[in-house]
Amino acid sequence: MVTHDRRNIPIAENSRRLVGFDMFDDDGVTPFDGTRLDFARLWLYDQDGNEINNRDGTDVLGVDIVVTDKGKGTIALTPLDNIMVGTLKHETHRVEVATQWDGNAALLDRFAVLLRVEQFKGI
């Protein structure tokens, strides 16, 4: 399976956001059938590598991560996922996802999404 990493997706602090991604079979062209997935584990880190919102590899397939039979996926982020940890105007947060499919432990894929969490003052 091939997943295209996404980078520098802007998101407002303390907001909900759906982040989209595409999954493909090993040929890199044919959409991956998401119904074949056994699990999708999610980790979330701030720019210093600290875990955010207890996102520590819990299986969130069908809850916070959904992948269609056409390879279109979404990650649902909550306001607690997008907290500003420091005092900067923006921070880079890293979402890491591990998936397995077809009941085969040898079929494991990992990908990352980088988020640019931005401070919104006065809103």
C-alpha positions as a printed NumPy array, in Angstrom:
array([[  0.   ,   0.   ,   0.   ],
       [  1.161,   3.538,  -0.748],
       [ -0.086,   6.567,   1.173],
       [  0.788,  10.082,   0.126],
       [  2.067,  12.094,   3.094],
       [  0.566,  15.524,   3.605],
       [  2.619,  18.441,   4.9  ],
       [  1.967,  21.838,   6.483],
       [ -1.815,  21.628,   6.557],
       [ -2.998,  24.831,   8.296],
       [ -5.397,  24.393,  11.188],
       [ -6.675,  26.822,  13.811],
       [ -5.858,  25.99 ,  17.413],
       [ -8.668,  24.385,  19.43 ],
       [-10.719,  23.574,  16.337],
       [-12.231,  20.532,  14.673],
       [-10.792,  19.543,  11.327],
       [-11.056,  16.705,   8.83 ],
       [ -7.724,  16.018,   7.13 ],
       [ -7.938,  14.105,   3.869],
       [ -5.471,  11.61 ,   2.398],
       [ -5.382,   9.062,  -0.416],
       [ -4.365,   5.4  ,  -0.183],
       [ -3.231,   3.319,  -3.153],
       [ -2.292,  -0.301,  -3.806],
       [  1.398,  -1.083,  -4.223],
       [  1.326,   0.053,  -7.858],
       [  0.765,   3.619,  -6.601],
       [ -2.158,   4.083,  -9.012],
       [ -5.032,   1.777,  -8.048],
       [ -7.069,   3.141,  -5.103],
       [ -6.737,   0.973,  -1.983],
       [ -9.978,  -0.619,  -0.755],
       [-10.246,   0.706,   2.799],
       [-12.62 ,  -2.09 ,   3.797],
       [ -9.529,  -4.369,   3.808],
       [ -8.015,  -2.506,   6.783],
       [ -7.753,  -4.351,  10.099],
       [ -6.749,  -1.328,  12.152],
       [ -5.522,   2.251,  11.935],
       [ -3.516,   3.363,  14.967],
       [ -2.921,   7.061,  15.549],
       [ -0.189,   8.976,  17.392],
       [ -0.072,  12.762,  17.79 ],
       [  2.991,  14.795,  18.806],
       [  3.875,  18.451,  19.235],
       [  7.011,  19.896,  17.638],
       [  9.127,  18.777,  20.605],
       [  7.941,  15.167,  20.338],
       [  5.545,  15.297,  23.305],
       [  2.357,  13.264,  23.036],
       [ -0.85 ,  15.277,  22.648],
       [ -4.336,  14.351,  23.906],
       [ -3.452,  10.741,  24.834],
       [ -3.095,   9.895,  21.131],
       [ -0.706,   7.031,  21.73 ],
       [ -1.322,   4.381,  19.1  ],
       [ -4.939,   3.563,  19.895],
       [ -6.885,   1.914,  17.069],
       [ -9.251,   4.585,  15.732],
       [-10.362,   2.892,  12.493],
       [-14.005,   3.7  ,  11.786],
       [-14.042,   6.334,  14.524],
       [-11.43 ,   9.046,  13.879],
       [ -9.979,   7.492,  10.72 ],
       [-12.213,   6.407,   7.87 ],
       [-11.065,   5.025,   4.503],
       [-13.553,   4.305,   1.725],
       [-13.44 ,   1.42 ,  -0.73 ],
       [-12.043,   3.977,  -3.219],
       [ -8.986,   4.829,  -1.071],
       [-10.245,   8.215,   0.142],
       [ -9.394,   8.683,   3.804],
       [-10.065,  11.231,   6.514],
       [ -8.615,  11.827,   9.951],
       [-11.   ,  13.619,  12.331],
       [ -9.138,  15.952,  14.681],
       [-10.809,  17.397,  17.778],
       [-10.131,  20.711,  19.544],
       [ -7.966,  18.891,  22.124],
       [ -5.843,  17.497,  19.269],
       [ -5.022,  21.03 ,  18.129],
       [ -3.926,  22.731,  21.299],
       [ -1.09 ,  25.238,  21.252],
       [  1.54 ,  23.892,  23.598],
       [  3.89 ,  26.889,  23.48 ],
       [  3.626,  30.643,  23.025],
       [  4.548,  30.824,  19.334],
       [  2.127,  32.087,  16.683],
       [  2.187,  28.629,  15.129],
       [  3.49 ,  25.143,  15.864],
       [  4.076,  22.044,  13.781],
       [  2.271,  18.956,  15.046],
       [  2.872,  15.463,  13.654],
       [  0.123,  12.882,  13.155],
       [  1.471,   9.356,  12.65 ],
       [ -0.743,   6.517,  11.446],
       [ -0.009,   2.789,  11.219],
       [ -2.327,   0.472,   9.286],
       [ -2.569,  -3.276,   8.733],
       [ -4.79 ,  -5.074,   6.232],
       [ -5.999,  -8.498,   5.112],
       [ -5.287,  -9.991,   8.559],
       [ -1.594, -10.203,   7.733],
       [  0.889,  -8.761,  10.246],
       [  3.464,  -8.515,   7.443],
       [  1.211,  -6.007,   5.667],
       [  1.93 ,  -2.929,   7.758],
       [  2.196,   0.652,   6.525],
       [  2.99 ,   3.91 ,   8.314],
       [  2.532,   7.473,   7.166],
       [  2.661,  10.941,   8.663],
       [  0.723,  14.18 ,   8.32 ],
       [  2.28 ,  17.469,   9.428],
       [ -0.094,  20.135,  10.73 ],
       [  0.646,  23.835,  11.1  ],
       [ -1.427,  24.737,  14.173],
       [ -1.984,  28.495,  14.221],
       [ -2.925,  30.824,  17.023],
       [ -6.098,  32.827,  16.356],
       [ -6.256,  35.792,  18.751],
       [ -9.436,  37.763,  19.203],
       [-11.77 ,  35.191,  17.694]])
